[in-house]
């Protein structure tokens, strides 16, 4: 099933935050300070497993972050928080990989991944934001959107799937829609994953030959390769209109996907509501009898 894809600001005060350098916007302001794990915030040197490039090193660095995510999830559940995280960016930027890294060890009943396909005929006749509303988080939940309503400002605008008037209306309505969500208590985190075109081309080529990744490559993706600069202009227009105090954007450099995942997760952990408490203490008493073998009295047996 194909997904329709998407891809300065007037003053430094309103510039989208960067969790790492954006290759398309080198002038964007970075944040400093220290993070939960004791390391420096973005802009400082941090071991992201890049030195040896090994997957083992990446997994070693990821594991403690996933433990912190589990603690944060417990806090969110306990406090009845509602958390919404939007992952946006160009094709091949690495949205699916970082969403997997975030959600892999979390309770799937509490952490939900939403990746909607092409709108149905009926959905195209609805209020644009309507199809996304049923997937918003309830109390104690985290929802991760693998692309979101921002498709309208990116792929739909660049590839001609909507009219200029519809794009203009969206850019006006999106901050209002998000303000309604925030005012109702939903915490919104918006991430834009950046990638240079040479890296994008490498990843497209890999998808073409890898049967396990081939499903990620669509005719729209191939056609979109001609519009790298157009997507950049659409992104900048979107950021100018929708980077707000109540729902700001954070840009993360994903030219190195392992480094990008670790950087994004560290940034998210600093901002999630968490009291740092682990799951409640629990004991497992011994069985009253010897462990039993599973027996079957009916006609069926395990294969």
Secondary structure, DSSP 8 states (H G I E B T S, - for coil): ---------SSGGGS-EESS-BTTBTTS-B--SB-TTSSB-TTS----STTT--HHHHHHHHHHHHHHHHHHHHHHHHHT-EEEEEEEESTTSSHHHHHHHHHTTS-TTTEEEE---S--HHHHTS-TTHHHHTTS--TTEEEEEES-GGGGGTHHHHTTSS-HHHHHHHHHHHHHHHHHHHHTTEEEEEEEEE--HHHHHHHHHHHHH-TTTGGG--HHHHHHGGGHHHHHHHHHHHHHHH--SSS-EEEEE-SSHHHHHHHHHHHHHHHS------S--------SS--------SS----
